[in-house]
């Protein structure tokens, strides 16, 4: 479930000590002393244990995302027909994430990846947290969009070969950049523009992809529906990423472990409730018994498929959240995007799907677009580090990218 999955640097105010309480407790110490201590301690945190955690989280993200997508396709291939159930499975396992609340977190983080963020001049003058009503509105709005996205993803996976589906999903990066341009003042650099063009061409090529290799003989009409729904879901996902970034900058005004986890959990709760209502209103729940009886691999495999899919999406989420706080939200979403070209290869192995010329070209363009997208963020990060080094830790105000701390759900 996830997320995978995440712009020119935005103006941020980094409050180095970690939180407001710490700031007050250390008010008698010069800011330069604190920030220089932080700068001294940061390199020591990246020891072998840190690298091991990053490797494990990355493996968890890549393997879980691929497994969840393939299990979703297997559900349809072997007799599953409930789009609402397939959507619910993507979301309903979120209670597993509640265990993350018991992970102890330091109020005095030594790593600059864990800053307390004051984003705008208006936010700097407001030390209070957003009201419960405001937070509820944020969670309800984003949760509703996520629910719609996941439903569209389910339709796309039902009507498209999984390789085609995954390649189309790579367009989420282009949509994220596009919406960030309007909502978060992202500038279109040559590398971002190149990424947009390549990912758009890659998705457009798949319009001409023959659906003859699909074992269920999906008609051209349903193939078109699946294509449109997957594009729509990818666009919606890009919108959610940009809106979440906007909410963290303007409303929540901090990017802490608890704030990010709250966003994911409450958003998933809202989405699950919406999808569950649709599941019962649609009447699909009445056919589950018959669907289970007719499932080609048997009842036990039917249940294992659904449970395995739910666990895989939540394992993906855990890995993504781990990467957010050990590295950055950009890295977390980048690793999620890396997994998209892996799925078509696995689909050839497990489902015997054909990788014809159009798919190969689309995959190359998608990977090229992804590399271009990530390289721009690498340049932004290098620029940020140079700025931090130039001020020698004596200034707390620097330019820093705030990437959306949200993981990929449903694709």
HELIX and SHEET records of a PDB file:
HELIX    1   1 UNK A   20  UNK A   25  1                                   6    
HELIX    2   2 UNK A   31  UNK A   45  1                                  15    
HELIX    3   3 UNK A   48  UNK A   77  1                                  30    
HELIX    4   4 UNK A   83  UNK A   91  1                                   9    
HELIX    5   5 UNK A   92  UNK A  102  5                                  11    
HELIX    6   6 UNK A  112  UNK A  114  5                                   3    
HELIX    7   7 UNK A  121  UNK A  124  1                                   4    
HELIX    8   8 UNK A  132  UNK A  159  1                                  28    
HELIX    9   9 UNK A  162  UNK A  169  1                                   8    
HELIX   10  10 UNK A  172  UNK A  183  1                                  12    
HELIX   11  11 UNK A  190  UNK A  205  1                                  16    
HELIX   12  12 UNK A  206  UNK A  208  5                                   3    
HELIX   13  13 UNK A  220  UNK A  247  1                                  28    
HELIX   14  14 UNK A  248  UNK A  252  3                                   5    
HELIX   15  15 UNK A  257  UNK A  282  1                                  26    
HELIX   16  16 UNK A  284  UNK A  287  5                                   4    
HELIX   17  17 UNK A  288  UNK A  294  1                                   7    
HELIX   18  18 UNK A  299  UNK A  326  1                                  28    
HELIX   19  19 UNK A  329  UNK A  338  1                                  10    
HELIX   20  20 UNK A  340  UNK A  351  1                                  12    
HELIX   21  21 UNK A  357  UNK A  391  1                                  35    
SHEET    1   A 2 UNK A  10  UNK A  11  0                                        
SHEET    2   A 2 UNK A 399  UNK A 400 -1                                        
SHEET    1   B 2 UNK A  13  UNK A  15  0                                        
SHEET    2   B 2 UNK A 116  UNK A 118 -1                                        
END                                                                             
